[in-house]
Amino acid sequence: MPSLFRRHSEELYIQKLYQYLGSKPKAPEVPIDLPGKIQKILELRGDRRLFSAGRFSRGRSRDAGDDHHIYPCWDWDRDPAEPQAVMPMNNFGVLERATSLLDGGEDAQRNEQAFPQVEHLPETGTVPGVVYEALPDNSWFRLLILQPSDDMWAPIHCQLKPFSRNQARVTYEALSYAWNEGDREEPYSLFNWRPSRPKVEEKGDIKWRPQQIICNGQELPVKGNLGCSLLHLRHPSRARAVWVDAICINQRDAAEVSEQIQMMPEIYGQAYRTVVWLGMESEAYAATIYEPLSLPCPEAAMALVCHIVKSWDLSQPASYSVRDTVSRAVEVRQVDSDSEFTRTLDGLFSCQPPHPRRKQLNGNRSPRLGHLDPLHDLFGVSWFGRKWVIQEVALSRSVDVMFHNCSISWRWVGLAAAIMRMRFDDALRAHRLYHVYHAYLMFRLSENYNLDPASMTFVELLRLTASFKTGEQNDFFFSVSGLETSDHSLERQPLLTGADYAMSYDDICTSVARRIIDAARSKAYPLSILEDSGASRSIYAKKPAPSWVPEWRVEHPGMLSPWSLDDNFAASRGLKVYVDTSSSDNSLVVQGLCVSTILSPCGTEIKDENNMAASIDQLNEFPSTSSHLEVYSRTLCAGRDSQGRRERNRAAMVLPFVSFALYGIHPGTAKYKWVNACRESLPEEDQNPWSSQRIRGWNEKWIAARQRFSRAAGLVAQHRRLFISTSGHLGLGPRDVSPGDEVWVLAGAAIPFILRGGEDGRKILVGPCYIDDIMDGEAVSAAKSGERHLGLLWSEELAKRASIMPAGPAVSSDLQTQRIIIE
């Protein structure tokens, strides 16, 4: 069985999965807008729609039924858990292969009472009264022996024993959970419930969220979510061996933590099964009935997953089980394959989400349950946003998911996520079910289902998973170290060789970046990793790592390159590659061509739609011809469509750009005159934005066009800034771009970069940029002809303004590229 990239969305993230599919696609690839860089998922929030002070606060009336006004398409105050990368998907091929593989596998619904007997574990001694004995070496680990109890709420008693991993293989289960799920102090927890009682000490919370266990005769404090999971894992009559990271690793021993964390891929891969604990709903809400299925909400979530799978393929044996918390009896339940609910599932996802303002006025929930609220409860837990869980699931032999008193096979959860990603993508955005993208990604990466060979690189995996959260910075790398890519595997880890969990994050980043560049020397673009780099770290965060070393943080701007490897940019085409990473001071030596100098930024950093509109308003001094509109629209979208792929039709985003620019501007203003001139440059059939009943607002074509532009620009424009160069280029660059910075085409990089002068003639990498006129080697070709490439905005007036700027390096007629040192 080939190893799938063992690796957490996003994500999404999730860029450039290249030719991730093993077979020829049967339908066009539709990338996932996985959130962190991997694309920006654009959500709608009522507070921004109704009360923001900018231009885009006026597009929606207070009447929720008025669908002819326009929602703002961006809400960039996103939760960090939202995926940001894009994963292309062969919509039908993946699901067809997945369902055929599932047909031939083990029973989808195993008896959850079937788990290894503790008696099969080798005998080991323990020191009485000691919780953590020293392990002989890193080939050993500890297992938690969970003692049985026929009382669901009785105190938890267990033993912690050391074992050799080789001897304990397939004799234990591994637990995957979110440490802080449901805790009040967890600011990013997406779990819907919060204890209604003000005192955590009250009996109700103590009962089902125990804060301590008795381990080896000693009291051991645990997080409430972990204590709750142990209650549900505990068998009424048999002991159960479980590996739990928070307990089985001595968290006070830094050396042991470092060693054991690097062994986690093996621990999960050798377990008999991995049990995912998503959490427990409040007792009051768990009793709420989901009307369409007449089931309590936790069970309704499981049933909805099965109905989604059945809606795709009625022959799939999707089922789930429910445990009675009193009698402890477990009942396996199937959904009706031919039910009216399954047949009308499309209508369920076509329903609009509850109006955000109405929901806000009535608390966290609308008075009546929304049609997809059970899915919110299931996929809204923070487990789906933890990066560690990716490899915990992907490397496991089998996985069961427990939610409240219900359990279901991971295969049905993952397959349902893939089906929703393919069939109901718009509904996922509208209902803000972002973690469905994460679940889909983990399903695609799961080794057990063997959907595709590992064809991505480790850099692409890091981008793909950049939106997932980690507790420690170093976890960004080690949480996916067990996932196999085309240039990295658990057995041979060349990219992490020399990296240790005890090292500083900056040192690990530098070491990994150097090894990635060295490993990519034979490829067309060995400097592609620089697209994730930027000087904002070293200049503003005072980070000691060099400017060319990626920071890999969640809030980092999205990738400028399209997510399709087969159709990437080629700005340095024609330049000979030179790369040297051997410097003792961690500098990077490359060669390239200076194209131009930054004349002035346009507007401010783009954070939301109002910033975008203000940046567009800065262009009103330039012409509004159709050619100019193409450059404006393509620059703000970085030459990509709303799915993150490269847009080859130069006019495709012109109408979307104009509809976005015109929205919210009052007639009679100077801004309106310029934008209206842009509208008049459109083909005649596209010039009229109004519906047949003008009082009702814009027509559907203009509304859809404006939303398409918002989505496409949202993938790349956030935390960036427009700029004008001395050569007449309009570009989209880093937010820190300043007059006097230089635009360079570096040999071995697919896109241009902004560099800033440093000490002793060295350069600081400010970040990547997009300039529509030079993305396919046009600047290099012009230099070969002895000319400097000029942009569409070049004019005599611009030349006068540029004359007072410091001149950039001259371009030689025989293309004498310059060797530079980036610090």
ABEGO torsion letter per residue (X at the ends): XBBBBBXXOOXXXXBGAEBABABBBABBBBBBBBBGAAEBBBBBBAAAAAABABAAAAABBABAABAABBBBABBABBBAABBABBBBBBAAAAAAAAAAAAAABBBABBBAABBBBAAABBBBBBBBGBABBBBABAABBBBBBBBBBABAABBBBBBBBBBBAAAABGABBBBBBBAABGBAABAABABABBBABABAABAAAAAABBABBBBGGBBBBBBAAAAAAAAAABBAABBBBBBBAAAABBAABAAAAAAAAAAAAAAAAABABBBBBAEBBBAAAAABBBAAAGBBAAAAAAAAAAAAAAAABAABABBBBBBBAAAGBBBBBBBBAABAAAAAAAAAAABBBBBAAAAAAAEABBABBBAAAAAAAAAABAAAABAAAAAAAAABABBBBBBEABBBBAAAAAAAAAAAAAAAAAAAAAAGBAAAAAAAAAAAABAAAGABBBABBAAAAAAAAAABBBABAAAAAAAAAABBBAABBAABBAAABGBBAABBAAAAAAAAAAAAAAAAAABABAAAAAAABEAAAAAAAGBABBAABBAGBAABBBBABBABAABBBBAABGBBBBBBAABAAGBBBBBBBBABBBABBBEBBBABAAAAAAAAAAAAABBABAAAAAAAAAAAAGGBBAAGBBBABAAAAAAAAAAAAABGBBBGBAAAAAAAAAAAABBAAAABABBABAAAEBBAAAAAAAAAAAAAAAAAABGBBBBBBAAGBBBBBBAABBBGBBBBBBBGBABBBBBBBBBGGBBBBAEBBBBAAAAAGAAAAAAAAGBBBBBAABBAAAAAAAAABBBBBBBBAAGBBBBBBBX
